[in-house]
Amino acid sequence: MAHPSQLGFQDAASPVMEELLHFHDHALMIVFLISTLVLYIIVAMVSTKLTNKYILDSQEIEIIWTVLPAVILVLIALPSLRILYLMDEINDPHLTIKAIGHQWYWSYEYTDYENLEFDSYMIPTQDLTPGQFRLLEADHRMVVPVESPIRVLVTAEDVLHSWTVPALGVKMDAVPGRLNQTMFVVSRPGVFYGQCSEICGANHSFMPIVVEAVPLEHFENWSFAVLQDS
């Protein structure tokens, strides 16, 4: 999860997030090279006698500043498009969960089970136990198995919301009357935090998302216990 004074992204916990981090580093390196080139040109112009300041046209320069930006855009666009298509693929999910945004909490329905559904509210600050995080903990976590393709159907009951878990590389708008879908695979066990990322009213900041990834055997035990309680 994020920590104070953090400059970069959270540690990736899914293959998609790993791809996003690689693309970020790739694009940042291109930006760094462009900035270095521009800085060099500025320094060269200031420190020389400007012997070529009266040039009105140059075919070579025209070719360079037309072709070079085009090449740079291609180098950015191709990996970006690859990730966009990768994030849009929904292939043979092992589990489907419906996440419904409300003012101001989330509810989850495990559509592969009968009556496996619950609401997830933020735990108030005064009820937190040592080791829990303020504004991030929920009374019921969305539990998923590790290394299994998970499809999440996202919608809202009242206003626009957004179901977001940065460590998993997931951000999907929750729109009333519409079902959006996304997919992720959690690559390691752990607890991953997110928040609603669409301003949805006075308590927008108080509807956290908590995803707990556990081994498949533990997930089956958890689902059985929840069904028994219901």
C-alpha positions as YAML, in Angstrom:
chain: A
units: angstrom
residues:
- id: 1
  name: MET
  ca: [0.00, 0.00, 0.00]
- id: 2
  name: ALA
  ca: [1.00, 3.65, -0.19]
- id: 3
  name: HIS
  ca: [3.16, 5.19, 2.53]
- id: 4
  name: PRO
  ca: [4.03, 8.78, 3.53]
- id: 5
  name: SER
  ca: [6.33, 10.70, 1.16]
- id: 6
  name: GLN
  ca: [6.04, 7.99, -1.49]
- id: 7
  name: LEU
  ca: [7.11, 9.21, -4.94]
- id: 8
  name: GLY
  ca: [6.35, 6.19, -7.09]
- id: 9
  name: PHE
  ca: [3.55, 3.69, -7.51]
- id: 10
  name: GLN
  ca: [2.51, 1.00, -5.07]
- id: 11
  name: ASP
  ca: [4.14, -2.41, -5.46]
- id: 12
  name: ALA
  ca: [2.45, -4.33, -8.25]
- id: 13
  name: ALA
  ca: [0.25, -7.22, -7.16]
- id: 14
  name: SER
  ca: [-1.09, -8.22, -10.58]
- id: 15
  name: PRO
  ca: [0.38, -8.80, -14.06]
- id: 16
  name: VAL
  ca: [-1.49, -5.78, -15.46]
- id: 17
  name: MET
  ca: [-0.03, -3.47, -12.83]
- id: 18
  name: GLU
  ca: [3.46, -4.80, -13.61]
- id: 19
  name: GLU
  ca: [2.89, -3.93, -17.27]
- id: 20
  name: LEU
  ca: [1.72, -0.44, -16.30]
- id: 21
  name: LEU
  ca: [4.85, 0.11, -14.21]
- id: 22
  name: HIS
  ca: [7.08, -1.00, -17.09]
- id: 23
  name: PHE
  ca: [5.26, 1.35, -19.47]
- id: 24
  name: HIS
  ca: [5.60, 4.20, -16.98]
- id: 25
  name: ASP
  ca: [9.37, 3.66, -16.79]
- id: 26
  name: HIS
  ca: [9.54, 3.43, -20.60]
- id: 27
  name: ALA
  ca: [7.62, 6.69, -21.11]
- id: 28
  name: LEU
  ca: [9.54, 8.45, -18.34]
- id: 29
  name: MET
  ca: [12.86, 7.56, -19.99]
- id: 30
  name: ILE
  ca: [11.65, 9.06, -23.28]
- id: 31
  name: VAL
  ca: [10.57, 12.24, -21.47]
- id: 32
  name: PHE
  ca: [13.98, 12.38, -19.76]
- id: 33
  name: LEU
  ca: [15.82, 12.10, -23.10]
- id: 34
  name: ILE
  ca: [13.62, 14.80, -24.67]
- id: 35
  name: SER
  ca: [14.20, 17.12, -21.71]
- id: 36
  name: THR
  ca: [17.95, 16.53, -21.90]
- id: 37
  name: LEU
  ca: [17.99, 17.31, -25.63]
- id: 38
  name: VAL
  ca: [15.97, 20.51, -25.19]
- id: 39
  name: LEU
  ca: [18.20, 21.63, -22.32]
- id: 40
  name: TYR
  ca: [21.31, 20.97, -24.42]
- id: 41
  name: ILE
  ca: [19.90, 23.05, -27.30]
- id: 42
  name: ILE
  ca: [19.05, 25.93, -24.95]
- id: 43
  name: VAL
  ca: [22.53, 25.90, -23.40]
- id: 44
  name: ALA
  ca: [24.14, 25.69, -26.85]
- id: 45
  name: MET
  ca: [22.13, 28.67, -28.10]
- id: 46
  name: VAL
  ca: [23.01, 30.80, -25.10]
- id: 47
  name: SER
  ca: [26.71, 29.89, -24.98]
- id: 48
  name: THR
  ca: [27.56, 30.24, -28.70]
- id: 49
  name: LYS
  ca: [27.86, 33.26, -30.98]
- id: 50
  name: LEU
  ca: [24.58, 32.36, -32.76]
- id: 51
  name: THR
  ca: [26.34, 32.10, -36.13]
- id: 52
  name: ASN
  ca: [23.27, 30.48, -37.71]
- id: 53
  name: LYS
  ca: [20.60, 32.82, -36.39]
- id: 54
  name: TYR
  ca: [19.79, 34.18, -39.88]
- id: 55
  name: ILE
  ca: [18.89, 30.81, -41.44]
- id: 56
  name: LEU
  ca: [15.42, 31.16, -42.98]
- id: 57
  name: ASP
  ca: [14.89, 27.55, -44.05]
- id: 58
  name: SER
  ca: [16.68, 24.22, -43.93]
- id: 59
  name: GLN
  ca: [15.38, 21.01, -45.45]
- id: 60
  name: GLU
  ca: [17.50, 18.89, -43.12]
- id: 61
  name: ILE
  ca: [16.12, 20.57, -40.00]
- id: 62
  name: GLU
  ca: [12.56, 20.27, -41.32]
- id: 63
  name: ILE
  ca: [13.01, 16.53, -41.84]
- id: 64
  name: ILE
  ca: [14.54, 16.02, -38.39]
- id: 65
  name: TRP
  ca: [11.85, 17.86, -36.42]
- id: 66
  name: THR
  ca: [9.10, 16.11, -38.39]
- id: 67
  name: VAL
  ca: [10.41, 12.54, -38.36]
- id: 68
  name: LEU
  ca: [11.85, 12.49, -34.83]
- id: 69
  name: PRO
  ca: [8.58, 13.43, -33.03]
- id: 70
  name: ALA
  ca: [6.71, 10.89, -35.17]
- id: 71
  name: VAL
  ca: [9.13, 8.14, -34.14]
- id: 72
  name: ILE
  ca: [8.81, 9.15, -30.48]
- id: 73
  name: LEU
  ca: [5.01, 9.04, -30.66]
- id: 74
  name: VAL
  ca: [5.14, 5.56, -32.19]
- id: 75
  name: LEU
  ca: [7.48, 4.37, -29.42]
- id: 76
  name: ILE
  ca: [4.96, 5.59, -26.85]
- id: 77
  name: ALA
  ca: [1.76, 4.56, -28.65]
- id: 78
  name: LEU
  ca: [2.57, 0.92, -29.46]
- id: 79
  name: PRO
  ca: [3.20, -0.32, -25.89]
- id: 80
  name: SER
  ca: [0.34, 1.86, -24.66]
- id: 81
  name: LEU
  ca: [-2.13, 0.27, -27.07]
- id: 82
  name: ARG
  ca: [-0.88, -3.19, -26.13]
- id: 83
  name: ILE
  ca: [-1.66, -2.54, -22.45]
- id: 84
  name: LEU
  ca: [-5.05, -1.02, -23.27]
- id: 85
  name: TYR
  ca: [-6.08, -4.17, -25.13]
- id: 86
  name: LEU
  ca: [-4.61, -6.33, -22.36]
- id: 87
  name: MET
  ca: [-6.69, -4.53, -19.73]
- id: 88
  name: ASP
  ca: [-9.83, -4.94, -21.84]
- id: 89
  name: GLU
  ca: [-9.59, -8.72, -22.21]
- id: 90
  name: ILE
  ca: [-11.99, -10.91, -20.23]
- id: 91
  name: ASN
  ca: [-10.83, -14.51, -20.63]
- id: 92
  name: ASP
  ca: [-12.44, -17.45, -18.81]
- id: 93
  name: PRO
  ca: [-12.83, -15.97, -15.30]
- id: 94
  name: HIS
  ca: [-12.79, -18.43, -12.40]
- id: 95
  name: LEU
  ca: [-14.90, -16.14, -10.24]
- id: 96
  name: THR
  ca: [-17.30, -13.27, -10.93]
- id: 97
  name: ILE
  ca: [-18.07, -10.62, -8.33]
- id: 98
  name: LYS
  ca: [-20.55, -7.79, -8.67]
- id: 99
  name: ALA
  ca: [-19.47, -4.58, -6.90]
- id: 100
  name: ILE
  ca: [-22.25, -2.04, -6.33]
- id: 101
  name: GLY
  ca: [-21.50, 1.50, -5.22]
- id: 102
  name: HIS
  ca: [-23.83, 3.28, -2.82]
- id: 103
  name: GLN
  ca: [-23.69, 6.54, -0.91]
- id: 104
  name: TRP
  ca: [-21.41, 5.75, 0.88]
- id: 105
  name: TYR
  ca: [-20.45, 2.10, 0.99]
- id: 106
  name: TRP
  ca: [-19.89, -0.86, -1.33]
- id: 107
  name: SER
  ca: [-21.85, -4.06, -1.59]
- id: 108
  name: TYR
  ca: [-20.54, -7.28, -3.14]
- id: 109
  name: GLU
  ca: [-22.37, -10.20, -4.73]
- id: 110
  name: TYR
  ca: [-20.52, -13.41, -5.58]
- id: 111
  name: THR
  ca: [-22.60, -14.45, -8.57]
- id: 112
  name: ASP
  ca: [-21.20, -18.00, -8.70]
- id: 113
  name: TYR
  ca: [-22.72, -18.70, -5.28]
- id: 114
  name: GLU
  ca: [-26.24, -18.48, -3.95]
- id: 115
  name: ASN
  ca: [-26.78, -15.83, -1.27]
- id: 116
  name: LEU
  ca: [-23.10, -14.94, -0.95]
- id: 117
  name: GLU
  ca: [-23.41, -11.17, -0.69]
- id: 118
  name: PHE
  ca: [-22.61, -8.51, 1.88]
- id: 119
  name: ASP
  ca: [-22.18, -4.78, 2.43]
- id: 120
  name: SER
  ca: [-18.78, -3.24, 3.13]
- id: 121
  name: TYR
  ca: [-18.66, -0.12, 5.32]
- id: 122
  name: MET
  ca: [-15.66, 1.86, 6.50]
- id: 123
  name: ILE
  ca: [-14.62, 1.14, 10.08]
- id: 124
  name: PRO
  ca: [-14.87, 4.41, 12.09]
- id: 125
  name: THR
  ca: [-11.61, 5.76, 13.49]
- id: 126
  name: GLN
  ca: [-12.65, 5.14, 17.10]
- id: 127
  name: ASP
  ca: [-13.26, 1.45, 16.36]
- id: 128
  name: LEU
  ca: [-9.89, 0.73, 14.75]
- id: 129
  name: THR
  ca: [-7.54, -1.75, 16.39]
- id: 130
  name: PRO
  ca: [-3.72, -1.39, 16.47]
- id: 131
  name: GLY
  ca: [-2.25, -2.01, 13.02]
- id: 132
  name: GLN
  ca: [-5.36, -0.98, 11.10]
- id: 133
  name: PHE
  ca: [-5.35, 2.02, 8.76]
- id: 134
  name: ARG
  ca: [-7.54, 5.07, 9.16]
- id: 135
  name: LEU
  ca: [-10.07, 5.65, 6.35]
- id: 136
  name: LEU
  ca: [-8.94, 2.44, 4.61]
- id: 137
  name: GLU
  ca: [-10.32, -0.42, 6.69]
- id: 138
  name: ALA
  ca: [-13.71, -1.98, 5.95]
- id: 139
  name: ASP
  ca: [-15.84, -4.20, 8.14]
- id: 140
  name: HIS
  ca: [-16.15, -6.80, 5.36]
- id: 141
  name: ARG
  ca: [-13.37, -7.44, 2.86]
- id: 142
  name: MET
  ca: [-13.77, -8.66, -0.68]
- id: 143
  name: VAL
  ca: [-11.96, -12.00, -0.47]
- id: 144
  name: VAL
  ca: [-10.56, -13.56, -3.66]
- id: 145
  name: PRO
  ca: [-8.31, -16.54, -4.43]
- id: 146
  name: VAL
  ca: [-4.70, -15.96, -5.47]
- id: 147
  name: GLU
  ca: [-3.61, -16.60, -9.07]
- id: 148
  name: SER
  ca: [-7.17, -16.96, -10.34]
- id: 149
  name: PRO
  ca: [-8.76, -14.72, -13.01]
- id: 150
  name: ILE
  ca: [-11.36, -12.58, -11.24]
- id: 151
  name: ARG
  ca: [-14.03, -10.69, -13.16]
- id: 152
  name: VAL
  ca: [-15.63, -7.73, -11.40]
- id: 153
  name: LEU
  ca: [-18.93, -6.32, -12.62]
- id: 154
  name: VAL
  ca: [-19.17, -2.72, -11.44]
- id: 155
  name: THR
  ca: [-22.31, -0.62, -11.16]
- id: 156
  name: ALA
  ca: [-23.92, 1.94, -8.84]
- id: 157
  name: GLU
  ca: [-27.29, 2.35, -7.20]
- id: 158
  name: ASP
  ca: [-27.47, 6.13, -6.90]
- id: 159
  name: VAL
  ca: [-24.68, 8.33, -8.30]
- id: 160
  name: LEU
  ca: [-21.37, 7.84, -10.09]
- id: 161
  name: HIS
  ca: [-18.69, 5.97, -8.17]
- id: 162
  name: SER
  ca: [-15.39, 4.37, -9.20]
- id: 163
  name: TRP
  ca: [-14.04, 1.03, -7.97]
- id: 164
  name: THR
  ca: [-10.28, 1.44, -7.72]
- id: 165
  name: VAL
  ca: [-7.46, -0.69, -6.29]
- id: 166
  name: PRO
  ca: [-4.08, 0.82, -7.34]
- id: 167
  name: ALA
  ca: [-1.89, -2.18, -6.46]
- id: 168
  name: LEU
  ca: [-3.97, -4.36, -8.80]
- id: 169
  name: GLY
  ca: [-4.03, -1.82, -11.63]
- id: 170
  name: VAL
  ca: [-7.83, -1.67, -11.50]
- id: 171
  name: LYS
  ca: [-10.03, 1.41, -11.91]
- id: 172
  name: MET
  ca: [-13.57, 1.04, -13.23]
- id: 173
  name: ASP
  ca: [-16.41, 3.57, -13.17]
- id: 174
  name: ALA
  ca: [-19.63, 2.57, -11.42]
- id: 175
  name: VAL
  ca: [-22.51, 4.07, -13.37]
- id: 176
  name: PRO
  ca: [-26.17, 3.72, -12.32]
- id: 177
  name: GLY
  ca: [-28.09, 1.55, -14.78]
- id: 178
  name: ARG
  ca: [-24.94, 0.26, -16.48]
- id: 179
  name: LEU
  ca: [-22.69, -2.75, -15.88]
- id: 180
  name: ASN
  ca: [-18.99, -2.21, -16.54]
- id: 181
  name: GLN
  ca: [-16.55, -5.08, -16.20]
- id: 182
  name: THR
  ca: [-12.89, -5.49, -15.51]
- id: 183
  name: MET
  ca: [-10.61, -8.41, -14.77]
- id: 184
  name: PHE
  ca: [-7.52, -8.99, -12.67]
- id: 185
  name: VAL
  ca: [-5.32, -11.77, -11.34]
- id: 186
  name: VAL
  ca: [-3.76, -11.30, -7.91]
- id: 187
  name: SER
  ca: [-0.23, -12.65, -8.06]
- id: 188
  name: ARG
  ca: [0.48, -12.90, -4.32]
- id: 189
  name: PRO
  ca: [-1.44, -13.19, -1.05]
- id: 190
  name: GLY
  ca: [-2.09, -9.97, 0.80]
- id: 191
  name: VAL
  ca: [-4.50, -7.18, 1.62]
- id: 192
  name: PHE
  ca: [-4.86, -4.42, -0.96]
- id: 193
  name: TYR
  ca: [-6.57, -1.11, -0.34]
- id: 194
  name: GLY
  ca: [-8.42, 1.25, -2.62]
- id: 195
  name: GLN
  ca: [-10.98, 4.02, -2.45]
- id: 196
  name: CYS
  ca: [-13.82, 5.42, -4.50]
- id: 197
  name: SER
  ca: [-12.16, 7.58, -7.17]
- id: 198
  name: GLU
  ca: [-15.20, 9.52, -8.36]
- id: 199
  name: ILE
  ca: [-16.54, 12.39, -6.25]
- id: 200
  name: CYS
  ca: [-19.92, 11.07, -5.12]
- id: 201
  name: GLY
  ca: [-21.06, 13.36, -2.34]
- id: 202
  name: ALA
  ca: [-20.25, 14.52, 1.16]
- id: 203
  name: ASN
  ca: [-18.79, 11.21, 2.36]
- id: 204
  name: HIS
  ca: [-16.92, 10.35, -0.83]
- id: 205
  name: SER
  ca: [-13.69, 9.87, 1.14]
- id: 206
  name: PHE
  ca: [-15.27, 7.35, 3.50]
- id: 207
  name: MET
  ca: [-16.06, 4.35, 1.28]
- id: 208
  name: PRO
  ca: [-12.84, 2.31, 1.12]
- id: 209
  name: ILE
  ca: [-12.26, -0.86, -0.88]
- id: 210
  name: VAL
  ca: [-10.38, -3.74, 0.72]
- id: 211
  name: VAL
  ca: [-9.40, -6.79, -1.34]
- id: 212
  name: GLU
  ca: [-7.92, -9.74, 0.52]
- id: 213
  name: ALA
  ca: [-6.16, -12.35, -1.62]
- id: 214
  name: VAL
  ca: [-5.82, -15.80, -0.04]
- id: 215
  name: PRO
  ca: [-4.94, -19.32, -1.24]
- id: 216
  name: LEU
  ca: [-7.79, -21.19, -2.91]
- id: 217
  name: GLU
  ca: [-8.30, -23.54, 0.05]
- id: 218
  name: HIS
  ca: [-8.69, -20.60, 2.44]
- id: 219
  name: PHE
  ca: [-11.10, -18.93, 0.03]
- id: 220
  name: GLU
  ca: [-13.28, -22.04, -0.07]
- id: 221
  name: ASN
  ca: [-13.31, -22.19, 3.74]
- id: 222
  name: TRP
  ca: [-14.21, -18.49, 3.92]
- id: 223
  name: SER
  ca: [-17.05, -18.78, 1.40]
- id: 224
  name: PHE
  ca: [-18.44, -21.82, 3.22]
- id: 225
  name: ALA
  ca: [-18.36, -19.95, 6.55]
- id: 226
  name: VAL
  ca: [-20.10, -16.88, 5.08]
- id: 227
  name: LEU
  ca: [-22.80, -19.04, 3.50]
- id: 228
  name: GLN
  ca: [-23.34, -20.81, 6.81]
- id: 229
  name: ASP
  ca: [-23.74, -17.50, 8.65]
- id: 230
  name: SER
  ca: [-26.24, -16.22, 6.10]
...
